[in-house]
Amino acid sequence: MELAYVCDWEKRPKNTHCPSIPLVSSWSCRNLVAFTTDLKNDDDDTKDVSHMIHIIDTEHPWDVFSINSGHSEVISCLEWDQSGSRLLSADGDGRIQCWSMSEHLVNSWESALSSSVDGDPIVALSWLHNGVKLALHVEMSGSTNFGEKFSRVKFSPSLTLFGGKPMEGWLAVTVSGLVTVSLLKPGGALLTASESLCRLRGRVALADIAFTGGGNIVVAATDGSSSSPVQFYKVVVSVVSEKCRIDTELLPSLFLRCTTDPLRRDKYPAVTHLKFLTRENSEQVLLCASNQGGSIVECWSLRKEGLPVNNIFQHRSPVVGEKQPTILKWRILTTTGDLERVSAVALPKLPISISNTDLKVASDTKFCPGLGLALAFHDGSIQILHRLSLHTMGVFYGSAQRPGDDAAIKRPRTAGPALHFKALQFSWTSLALAGVDGHGKLHMLRVSPSMGQVLDMNTTLRHLLFLLEYCMVTGYDWWDVLLHVQPSMVHNLVEKLHEEYMRQNQALQQVLATRIVAVKASLCKLSTATAARACDFHAKLLLIAISSTLKSLLRPHVLNTPDKSPGDRLTEICTKNTDTDIDKVMINLKTEEFVLDGPPLQSLQQLIQWVGDFVLYLLANLPNQGSAVRPGFGFMRDGASLGMLREMLVMIRIWGLLKPGCLPTFTAMSDNQDSMQLLFRLLTKLWLCSRDDGPPQEPDESLIDECCLLPSQLLVPSMDWLPVNDGIIVKLQGKLPLRLQFGKASSLQGVGGAAPLDVFTRSPGAQKMDNLRCIHMGVSPTEESKACTRCGCVTMLRSPNKTNAMKQWEQRWIKNCLCGGLWRRMPPTFT
């Protein structure tokens, strides 16, 4: 483990964080981290405390969105939903609030819904399960089939609507032993009910919630004393006559092993942490008992055991098919020795299969993600322990003294306890760890896939590739995987990822078509040698989106439509017809399917213009593609993309006959120059050299000569590639951690990273570009803008268009960017 970056607060002359109050944090599958702090006003005689929730995306940690939550008591729980777009917060007064993005911006949040159990503090909180569960099989990591590597596990939702659709909602446990459920009805209303966990209600100091494959919920609870039993309850939620019903049932309980050990019976009086190992496994639980100076951790497993039968009944003749009666019983798996006092626990979210075969392969290949849980200690250190055996896998010392550190002995003893982590969270692939200390500072740590064990390069690449594939299949953000990618690995990872993708069936390839391009773009930005290819991948995403949008405008001429849509027929005809004359290709098409009203075509002119400019740029730069990779190089051998451009030129040509105003505008050097005809002819020649159905060929000399002449025939536009990404991932190549400040993007300037390529640099007087609408916004735009957290794509927050066709284009990207990244509001300094 090593520190990647630390984000601290600026000086606060009036407000100070309250380090004595426990902090909580949560990490979403979209790499959003939420954590709490409590601010008290020194100038206020009432000593009122503001309970704050801070939300950051890990790529721009300084751009924090701080919410004065409105909670009247200390926030005790934070919980993201499985989509990573909504956040639950609960406090010591029994109030639960649901936060959602305002205008789909990661740095703008609002409270949408709330529920309350007045005066009853919440000790555990969870969203209801939606029934989606994957298992990651390390044993099958060498398989060519994604379905074998990541299998769908049969798992029922906690509650279903008509037709089996999972019902959304949340469940909480209170300190008085009450379980409360809030269900989100399809209309947006809340359906709430509460029920006691058992008939004899008692104090619940700690609790946790897990789910079973049959759709039930299991709650673990303890009163905080290590001499008391840890109780388990089955909770079943249903809707009867438009009312929420909760049924509870007592399950087998357990006593901590340390209380039965004569040497430790009274040593650890309090249970400080209670966690199920995973939220989908209610049969394994982690318990931590502590005193003022130390802790001990125990791991328990629920097993089915045969019930011994009395000798009286053993001599009777057995009945055919009769089985020995069984009973469920908690058995201890393992326990640690005496540890430093534990301050926080983080459990892995990666759903790795723990079958004997998978565990053996993981051990042989030194694949550790998902197998370790993290413990933070009061001396400032962190240990990662194996989730089953509890042996140490890795250590981060932080402010703690390293073994054999003689210099630390000579240091003067500082007043007060060491600064330690009060909240700890694993990322969704377990390759990063976020910790919040008592001063509210955020620490981001890399967690090596092999836990520091030396691996050869091929094995390292295979581990990273396996996790990138997992993110690609699930749709989870892969930022934490990029933390471990060195520039020298980028090319091999991109090639291997493409090979694995091409081995999948056609249907799956179609589903993952844009996602793999986005992953490749993220990888290529990590190395200066491949940064130009990142431009190509982003251009390909825009090209795919424009192509599907333009094809969706086509309508069959007659109602009894054949099997193929007009767009499919266009692709088929353009693939078969290798003619370099655009008008001859048009003859074979049913032009009546291309007849559209004028307004939609005119409103899409900016997208059509981008297609024309892009084709001209590619062809004009063909002679310049030498040893140094320049933007556009990736398209020279991409027959599918060149074919897509060719189809769009044919469509645009037909539409130009109907509405000349929608045609792309070119600055020609002669009045009788047919620009579209010229570009189509050269593009077809280049496409013929890289078709998928034949071996790739080098462009012939005549084509290169004609492309050399293009700048003298048409004015070649300067393509405005995506701006340089202002995120932190490209700055984390070094071993030294970065020191950042919340609210200050300037704290990143000049830190790490190599000099950007020419295509990324922007002069101060350059025009700002709306990368989504393909229009210029001016040198000093006055419109509010938003940018993608992943690729840096910038677009206006408010739509300047009034036509339906362009609004439909903008609605496609209202929640996510072309690359699938989230949007964040740009600071005023951008404008």
ZAMARGU-4260 file (C-alpha; in steps of 0.2 Angstrom, whole numbers, plus 5000, padded with zeros to 4 digits):
<rodrens>
0) 5000/5000/5000 | 5006/5017/4996 | 4998/5035/4998 | 4992/5042/4981 | 4986/5059/4987
5) 4980/5069/5002 | 4967/5082/5001 | 4966/5094/5015 | 4955/5109/5020 | 4961/5127/5020
10) 4963/5137/5036 | 4947/5139/5045 | 4948/5154/5057 | 4930/5153/5062 | 4925/5135/5060
15) 4935/5120/5066 | 4931/5101/5063 | 4926/5092/5079 | 4938/5077/5079 | 4930/5069/5094
20) 4914/5065/5084 | 4914/5049/5073 | 4916/5051/5054 | 4907/5040/5042 | 4911/5038/5023
25) 4904/5028/5008 | 4912/5025/4991 | 4900/5022/4976 | 4902/5012/4960 | 4904/5028/4950
30) 4920/5033/4961 | 4911/5046/4971 | 4916/5047/4989 | 4905/5054/5002 | 4911/5058/5020
35) 4905/5068/5035 | 4912/5081/5046 | 4905/5092/5060 | 4908/5110/5060 | 4906/5121/5076
40) 4906/5140/5075 | 4918/5147/5088 | 4909/5164/5088 | 4892/5157/5092 | 4888/5156/5111
45) 4876/5142/5108 | 4890/5131/5101 | 4878/5125/5087 | 4886/5111/5076 | 4883/5110/5057
50) 4883/5092/5051 | 4891/5092/5034 | 4891/5079/5020 | 4905/5081/5008 | 4904/5073/4990
55) 4919/5072/4978 | 4923/5062/4963 | 4940/5054/4965 | 4947/5061/4949 | 4944/5079/4955
60) 4945/5078/4974 | 4947/5097/4976 | 4930/5100/4968 | 4921/5096/4984 | 4902/5099/4986
65) 4898/5102/5004 | 4880/5100/5010 | 4874/5107/5026 | 4863/5092/5028 | 4850/5099/5040
70) 4852/5084/5051 | 4849/5089/5069 | 4861/5076/5077 | 4877/5068/5072 | 4876/5058/5055
75) 4878/5040/5059 | 4877/5031/5042 | 4880/5035/5024 | 4875/5023/5010 | 4875/5024/4991
80) 4863/5015/4980 | 4869/5002/4968 | 4869/5014/4953 | 4880/5027/4962 | 4868/5041/4959
85) 4858/5042/4976 | 4865/5044/4993 | 4856/5040/5010 | 4861/5049/5026 | 4854/5045/5044
90) 4857/5053/5060 | 4856/5051/5079 | 4838/5058/5079 | 4831/5044/5068 | 4830/5055/5052
95) 4834/5048/5035 | 4837/5058/5020 | 4839/5053/5002 | 4851/5064/4991 | 4851/5064/4972
100) 4860/5074/4959 | 4853/5091/4954 | 4853/5092/4935 | 4864/5076/4935 | 4879/5085/4941
105) 4891/5077/4953 | 4895/5093/4962 | 4877/5098/4964 | 4865/5088/4976 | 4848/5090/4984
110) 4838/5081/4996 | 4823/5073/4987 | 4815/5061/5000 | 4816/5058/5019 | 4809/5047/5032
115) 4810/5048/5051 | 4808/5038/5067 | 4807/5052/5079 | 4821/5052/5093 | 4827/5035/5089
120) 4845/5035/5083 | 4849/5025/5067 | 4863/5012/5069 | 4862/5003/5052 | 4856/5008/5035
125) 4855/4999/5018 | 4846/5001/5002 | 4835/4986/4998 | 4843/4973/4986 | 4839/4974/4967
130) 4842/4956/4964 | 4858/4959/4953 | 4873/4949/4959 | 4889/4944/4949 | 4902/4932/4954
135) 4920/4935/4949 | 4929/4918/4945 | 4948/4919/4947 | 4949/4901/4941 | 4942/4907/4924
140) 4953/4922/4922 | 4961/4914/4907 | 4944/4910/4898 | 4940/4919/4882 | 4921/4920/4887
145) 4916/4935/4899 | 4901/4925/4904 | 4912/4912/4912 | 4923/4925/4920 | 4909/4935/4928
150) 4894/4924/4930 | 4876/4930/4935 | 4871/4922/4952 | 4853/4918/4955 | 4848/4931/4968
155) 4830/4937/4972 | 4826/4956/4975 | 4821/4960/4993 | 4804/4965/4986 | 4797/4965/4969
160) 4783/4974/4959 | 4771/4967/4947 | 4781/4957/4933 | 4796/4954/4945 | 4803/4972/4944
165) 4813/4975/4960 | 4805/4988/4971 | 4817/5002/4977 | 4818/5008/4995 | 4828/5007/5011
170) 4829/4998/5028 | 4836/5005/5044 | 4839/4998/5062 | 4837/5010/5077 | 4846/5009/5094
175) 4829/5004/5102 | 4829/4988/5092 | 4816/4994/5079 | 4818/4990/5060 | 4810/5003/5049
180) 4807/5001/5030 | 4803/5015/5017 | 4798/5009/5000 | 4798/5020/4984 | 4782/5018/4975
185) 4782/5021/4956 | 4773/5037/4958 | 4787/5044/4969 | 4778/5042/4986 | 4785/5034/5001
190) 4777/5019/5009 | 4784/5017/5027 | 4782/5004/5041 | 4791/5000/5057 | 4792/4984/5067
195) 4802/4978/5082 | 4816/4965/5079 | 4809/4954/5092 | 4796/4954/5106 | 4808/4959/5119
200) 4816/4975/5113 | 4833/4979/5119 | 4846/4992/5116 | 4856/4990/5099 | 4873/4998/5100
205) 4879/4991/5083 | 4870/4982/5069 | 4873/4977/5051 | 4862/4972/5036 | 4864/4958/5023
210) 4854/4949/5010 | 4850/4931/5006 | 4847/4924/4989 | 4829/4920/4993 | 4825/4938/4995
215) 4826/4939/5014 | 4835/4952/5024 | 4846/4947/5039 | 4850/4959/5053 | 4865/4957/5065
220) 4864/4966/5081 | 4873/4968/5098 | 4871/4979/5113 | 4889/4983/5113 | 4895/4972/5127
225) 4906/4958/5123 | 4898/4947/5136 | 4881/4948/5128 | 4876/4938/5113 | 4876/4944/5095
230) 4859/4942/5089 | 4853/4938/5071 | 4836/4941/5064 | 4827/4937/5048 | 4817/4951/5041
235) 4804/4949/5027 | 4797/4964/5018 | 4780/4963/5009 | 4766/4974/5002 | 4749/4969/5007
240) 4734/4980/5003 | 4745/4995/4998 | 4753/4994/5015 | 4770/4989/5020 | 4772/4974/5031
245) 4787/4968/5040 | 4789/4950/5048 | 4804/4946/5059 | 4811/4930/5065 | 4825/4926/5077
250) 4840/4916/5070 | 4854/4907/5079 | 4865/4919/5089 | 4883/4918/5095 | 4895/4923/5109
255) 4912/4930/5106 | 4926/4918/5108 | 4937/4930/5118 | 4923/4930/5132 | 4925/4912/5134
260) 4944/4912/5134 | 4950/4912/5152 | 4965/4923/5148 | 4954/4936/5139 | 4937/4935/5147
265) 4937/4953/5154 | 4951/4960/5143 | 4940/4967/5129 | 4923/4973/5137 | 4916/4982/5122
270) 4911/4976/5104 | 4916/4991/5093 | 4913/4984/5076 | 4901/4972/5068 | 4900/4968/5050
275) 4894/4955/5038 | 4909/4951/5026 | 4899/4955/5011 | 4881/4962/5009 | 4876/4947/4999
280) 4883/4934/5012 | 4873/4933/5028 | 4883/4918/5034 | 4900/4926/5038 | 4902/4940/5050
285) 4917/4950/5057 | 4917/4955/5075 | 4929/4967/5084 | 4930/4968/5103 | 4941/4982/5111
290) 4947/4990/5127 | 4956/5007/5129 | 4972/5001/5122 | 4969/4987/5110 | 4957/4976/5100
295) 4954/4958/5094 | 4945/4953/5078 | 4935/4937/5076 | 4928/4929/5060 | 4913/4918/5061
300) 4903/4907/5049 | 4886/4900/5049 | 4886/4881/5045 | 4873/4867/5044 | 4877/4853/5056
305) 4869/4836/5059 | 4859/4835/5075 | 4864/4821/5086 | 4850/4808/5089 | 4847/4800/5105
310) 4852/4781/5106 | 4834/4776/5109 | 4829/4781/5091 | 4845/4775/5083 | 4840/4757/5083
315) 4824/4758/5074 | 4823/4754/5056 | 4827/4769/5045 | 4813/4775/5033 | 4817/4776/5015
320) 4823/4794/5010 | 4824/4800/5028 | 4838/4812/5032 | 4847/4816/5048 | 4840/4832/5055
325) 4851/4847/5054 | 4853/4863/5063 | 4861/4880/5059 | 4876/4884/5071 | 4889/4898/5071
330) 4907/4892/5071 | 4922/4903/5073 | 4933/4903/5057 | 4948/4912/5064 | 4954/4925/5076
335) 4968/4937/5077 | 4980/4940/5091 | 4980/4956/5102 | 4980/4971/5091 | 4982/4990/5092
340) 4965/4998/5095 | 4955/4997/5079 | 4947/5014/5074 | 4939/5009/5057 | 4935/4994/5046
345) 4933/4993/5027 | 4927/4977/5018 | 4930/4973/5000 | 4916/4976/4988 | 4923/4965/4974
350) 4912/4949/4973 | 4926/4937/4971 | 4921/4919/4972 | 4928/4910/4987 | 4927/4892/4981
355) 4942/4881/4985 | 4947/4881/4967 | 4946/4900/4965 | 4955/4903/4981 | 4969/4891/4975
360) 4971/4900/4958 | 4971/4917/4967 | 4984/4911/4979 | 4995/4903/4965 | 4994/4919/4954
365) 4995/4931/4969 | 4978/4939/4964 | 4973/4948/4980 | 4958/4960/4976 | 4942/4956/4985
370) 4951/4944/4997 | 4957/4957/5010 | 4948/4968/5023 | 4956/4983/5030 | 4958/4988/5048
375) 4963/5006/5053 | 4972/5008/5070 | 4973/5022/5083 | 4992/5023/5080 | 4988/5029/5062
380) 4992/5013/5053 | 4982/5002/5042 | 4983/4983/5040 | 4975/4972/5026 | 4970/4955/5033
385) 4964/4940/5023 | 4945/4939/5024 | 4945/4921/5029 | 4961/4917/5038 | 4964/4935/5045
390) 4983/4934/5042 | 4991/4950/5037 | 4993/4954/5018 | 4999/4972/5018 | 5003/4986/5030
395) 5002/5005/5028 | 5011/5014/5043 | 5005/5032/5040 | 5010/5041/5056 | 5014/5025/5065
400) 5032/5019/5069 | 5038/5006/5057 | 5047/4991/5065 | 5065/4994/5067 | 5063/5013/5064
405) 5077/5019/5076 | 5075/5037/5071 | 5057/5037/5077 | 5063/5033/5095 | 5073/5048/5096
410) 5059/5060/5090 | 5051/5071/5104 | 5035/5063/5110 | 5020/5074/5103 | 5006/5079/5114
415) 4990/5069/5112 | 4986/5053/5102 | 4992/5050/5085 | 4981/5056/5070 | 4972/5041/5064
420) 4958/5036/5051 | 4940/5037/5058 | 4932/5031/5042 | 4939/5019/5029 | 4932/5013/5012
425) 4937/5001/4998 | 4934/5005/4980 | 4923/4993/4970 | 4938/4984/4963 | 4948/4984/4980
430) 4963/4993/4972 | 4961/5009/4981 | 4957/5014/4999 | 4950/5031/5005 | 4952/5036/5023
435) 4946/5051/5032 | 4956/5056/5048 | 4950/5066/5063 | 4954/5083/5055 | 4943/5079/5040
440) 4958/5076/5028 | 4955/5064/5014 | 4969/5051/5010 | 4968/5040/4995 | 4979/5025/4995
445) 4984/5013/4981 | 4982/4995/4986 | 4993/4983/4975 | 4983/4969/4966 | 4997/4957/4972
450) 4999/4966/4989 | 5017/4970/4986 | 5022/4953/4980 | 5034/4953/4965 | 5026/4948/4949
455) 5032/4946/4931 | 5024/4959/4919 | 5013/4947/4910 | 5004/4942/4927 | 5003/4960/4932
460) 4995/4964/4915 | 4983/4949/4917 | 4977/4955/4934 | 4974/4973/4928 | 4965/4966/4912
465) 4954/4955/4922 | 4948/4970/4933 | 4946/4981/4917 | 4935/4968/4909 | 4925/4967/4925
470) 4922/4986/4925 | 4917/4985/4907 | 4904/4971/4910 | 4897/4979/4925 | 4898/4997/4920
475) 4907/5002/4936 | 4920/5016/4935 | 4938/5010/4932 | 4947/5024/4939 | 4955/5014/4953
480) 4962/5001/4941 | 4971/5016/4932 | 4980/5020/4948 | 4991/5004/4945 | 4994/5006/4926
485) 5011/5012/4922 | 5014/5021/4905 | 5024/5006/4899 | 5009/4995/4901 | 4997/5005/4891
490) 5000/4999/4874 | 5000/4980/4879 | 4984/4983/4889 | 4975/4991/4875 | 4980/4977/4863
495) 4975/4963/4875 | 4959/4971/4879 | 4954/4972/4861 | 4959/4954/4858 | 4948/4948/4872
500) 4933/4959/4866 | 4935/4952/4849 | 4933/4934/4856 | 4915/4938/4863 | 4899/4934/4853
505) 4892/4947/4842 | 4878/4952/4853 | 4889/4956/4868 | 4901/4965/4857 | 4887/4977/4852
510) 4883/4980/4870 | 4901/4984/4875 | 4905/4993/4859 | 4906/5011/4866 | 4912/5005/4883
515) 4928/4997/4877 | 4932/5013/4867 | 4930/5023/4883 | 4941/5011/4893 | 4955/5012/4879
520) 4954/5031/4879 | 4956/5032/4898 | 4971/5020/4896 | 4979/5030/4882 | 4979/5046/4892
525) 4991/5039/4904 | 5006/5039/4892 | 5013/5053/4881 | 5017/5039/4868 | 4998/5035/4866
530) 4990/5051/4870 | 4986/5055/4852 | 4977/5038/4851 | 4966/5045/4866 | 4960/5058/4853
535) 4955/5045/4841 | 4945/5035/4853 | 4936/5051/4859 | 4932/5055/4841 | 4926/5037/4838
540) 4914/5039/4852 | 4907/5055/4844 | 4907/5047/4827 | 4897/5032/4833 | 4884/5043/4842
545) 4882/5054/4826 | 4880/5039/4815 | 4867/5031/4825 | 4858/5048/4827 | 4857/5051/4809
550) 4852/5034/4804 | 4838/5034/4817 | 4830/5049/4807 | 4828/5037/4792 | 4810/5029/4790
555) 4804/5015/4779 | 4794/5021/4764 | 4780/5008/4767 | 4772/5002/4783 | 4775/4984/4780
560) 4793/4985/4784 | 4805/4972/4779 | 4817/4963/4791 | 4831/4976/4789 | 4829/4995/4794
565) 4834/5008/4781 | 4850/5011/4791 | 4855/4992/4790 | 4851/4993/4771 | 4862/5008/4769
570) 4876/4999/4778 | 4874/4983/4767 | 4873/4993/4751 | 4888/5004/4755 | 4898/4989/4760
575) 4895/4979/4744 | 4897/4994/4732 | 4915/4999/4731 | 4912/5013/4718 | 4922/5029/4721
580) 4908/5039/4714 | 4896/5045/4727 | 4882/5048/4715 | 4883/5030/4708 | 4881/5023/4726
585) 4866/5034/4728 | 4857/5026/4713 | 4856/5009/4723 | 4847/5017/4737 | 4828/5020/4740
590) 4830/5039/4741 | 4811/5040/4747 | 4817/5033/4764 | 4829/5048/4766 | 4815/5061/4764
595) 4814/5072/4779 | 4807/5089/4784 | 4819/5104/4783 | 4820/5109/4801 | 4827/5093/4808
600) 4841/5093/4795 | 4845/5111/4797 | 4846/5109/4816 | 4859/5095/4814 | 4870/5105/4803
605) 4883/5107/4816 | 4885/5088/4818 | 4885/5086/4799 | 4898/5099/4798 | 4909/5090/4811
610) 4908/5074/4800 | 4914/5084/4784 | 4928/5092/4793 | 4934/5076/4801 | 4934/5067/4784
615) 4944/5081/4777 | 4956/5082/4792 | 4959/5063/4791 | 4963/5063/4772 | 4974/5079/4773
620) 4984/5071/4787 | 4987/5054/4779 | 5004/5059/4771 | 5010/5065/4789 | 5006/5049/4798
625) 5024/5043/4800 | 5034/5036/4815 | 5027/5048/4827 | 5008/5044/4831 | 4997/5059/4827
630) 4978/5061/4830 | 4969/5052/4817 | 4982/5038/4815 | 4970/5026/4823 | 4957/5028/4809
635) 4969/5024/4795 | 4967/5005/4798 | 4950/5005/4805 | 4939/4999/4791 | 4923/4999/4801
640) 4925/5018/4806 | 4930/5023/4788 | 4915/5013/4782 | 4904/5023/4794 | 4910/5039/4788
645) 4907/5034/4770 | 4889/5029/4774 | 4886/5046/4782 | 4893/5055/4767 | 4881/5046/4756
650) 4866/5051/4768 | 4872/5069/4769 | 4874/5070/4750 | 4855/5064/4748 | 4849/5076/4761
655) 4859/5090/4752 | 4848/5088/4737 | 4833/5091/4748 | 4840/5104/4759 | 4856/5112/4753
660) 4858/5122/4769 | 4862/5106/4779 | 4877/5102/4769 | 4894/5105/4777 | 4903/5120/4772
665) 4920/5119/4764 | 4932/5133/4758 | 4937/5128/4740 | 4951/5136/4730 | 4940/5134/4714
670) 4922/5138/4711 | 4918/5122/4701 | 4926/5110/4715 | 4913/5096/4720 | 4920/5094/4738
675) 4909/5080/4743 | 4913/5070/4728 | 4932/5073/4730 | 4931/5068/4749 | 4921/5052/4745
680) 4932/5046/4731 | 4948/5048/4742 | 4939/5040/4758 | 4933/5025/4748 | 4951/5022/4742
685) 4957/5023/4759 | 4943/5012/4765 | 4947/4998/4752 | 4965/4997/4759 | 4958/4993/4777
690) 4942/4983/4774 | 4938/4969/4787 | 4936/4956/4774 | 4953/4957/4767 | 4971/4959/4772
695) 4976/4977/4776 | 4986/4986/4763 | 4996/5001/4763 | 4989/5016/4754 | 4996/5017/4737
700) 5007/5031/4731 | 4993/5039/4720 | 4981/5041/4735 | 4995/5049/4746 | 4999/5061/4731
705) 4981/5066/4730 | 4980/5068/4749 | 4995/5079/4748 | 4986/5090/4735 | 4970/5092/4747
710) 4977/5107/4756 | 4979/5116/4740 | 4961/5112/4735 | 4951/5114/4751 | 4955/5124/4767
715) 4959/5110/4780 | 4951/5114/4797 | 4960/5113/4813 | 4951/5100/4823 | 4948/5105/4841
720) 4952/5089/4850 | 4946/5087/4868 | 4955/5099/4880 | 4969/5093/4891 | 4961/5083/4905
725) 4962/5093/4921 | 4960/5077/4932 | 4972/5069/4944 | 4975/5052/4937 | 4988/5058/4924
730) 4998/5066/4939 | 4999/5050/4949 | 5013/5041/4940 | 5026/5046/4953 | 5028/5037/4969
735) 5027/5053/4980 | 5010/5057/4986 | 5002/5074/4980 | 4996/5087/4992 | 4980/5095/4987
740) 4967/5107/4995 | 4949/5106/4995 | 4941/5120/4984 | 4958/5124/4976 | 4961/5117/4958
745) 4977/5127/4957 | 4984/5116/4970 | 4987/5103/4956 | 4995/5115/4944 | 5013/5110/4939
750) 5012/5094/4949 | 5019/5078/4941 | 5015/5072/4923 | 5024/5076/4907 | 5022/5090/4895
755) 5006/5089/4885 | 5006/5086/4867 | 5003/5101/4855 | 4986/5095/4851 | 4981/5097/4869
760) 4988/5114/4872 | 4977/5129/4871 | 4983/5147/4869 | 4974/5159/4881 | 4965/5168/4867
765) 4959/5152/4859 | 4940/5149/4857 | 4931/5137/4869 | 4923/5123/4861 | 4907/5114/4865
770) 4913/5096/4862 | 4896/5089/4862 | 4886/5101/4851 | 4901/5104/4840 | 4900/5123/4841
775) 4911/5137/4847 | 4907/5146/4862 | 4919/5160/4860 | 4935/5166/4869 | 4925/5171/4885
780) 4909/5161/4885 | 4895/5168/4897 | 4885/5152/4897 | 4887/5140/4912 | 4896/5124/4907
785) 4898/5107/4913 | 4913/5095/4910 | 4915/5076/4910 | 4924/5069/4926 | 4932/5056/4915
790) 4937/5063/4898 | 4935/5082/4901 | 4922/5084/4887 | 4915/5102/4889 | 4897/5107/4885
795) 4885/5120/4889 | 4874/5117/4904 | 4858/5125/4896 | 4853/5121/4879 | 4853/5135/4866
800) 4843/5125/4854 | 4824/5125/4851 | 4822/5111/4838 | 4816/5094/4843 | 4830/5085/4833
805) 4844/5094/4842 | 4835/5092/4859 | 4834/5074/4856 | 4853/5073/4853 | 4856/5083/4869
810) 4844/5072/4880 | 4855/5057/4875 | 4869/5065/4886 | 4859/5073/4900 | 4865/5060/4913
815) 4882/5054/4906 | 4895/5060/4893 | 4899/5050/4877 | 4912/5040/4887 | 4900/5036/4901
820) 4908/5048/4913 | 4897/5059/4925 | 4895/5078/4923 | 4902/5091/4935 | 4898/5110/4934
825) 4913/5120/4928 | 4919/5133/4940 | 4917/5151/4935 | 4935/5153/4931 | 4932/5143/4915
830) 4922/5157/4908
</rodrens>
